[in-house]
């Protein structure tokens, strides 16, 4: 059974969480070119390695970031929105 750390409720079963995707910065849509905006929307780096991801713990509705090594599936840290991971 896979467990994830919720910053509010502690370690819980993966079934209680919603994965939202890799955390990445967004270019300013009013300042970037169409090509830069398209690259942001449609092209992602899929290589295995350490990534920051957005997750939500559904019972408490807490959105937070998890730092995870996608090659080993090891959780390296978690933090609430606005806190460093």
Secondary structure, DSSP 8 states (H G I E B T S, - for coil): --EEEETTTEEEEGGGEEEEEE------TTTS-HHHHHHHHH-----SSEEEEEEEETTTTEEEEEEEETTTTEEEEEEETTS--
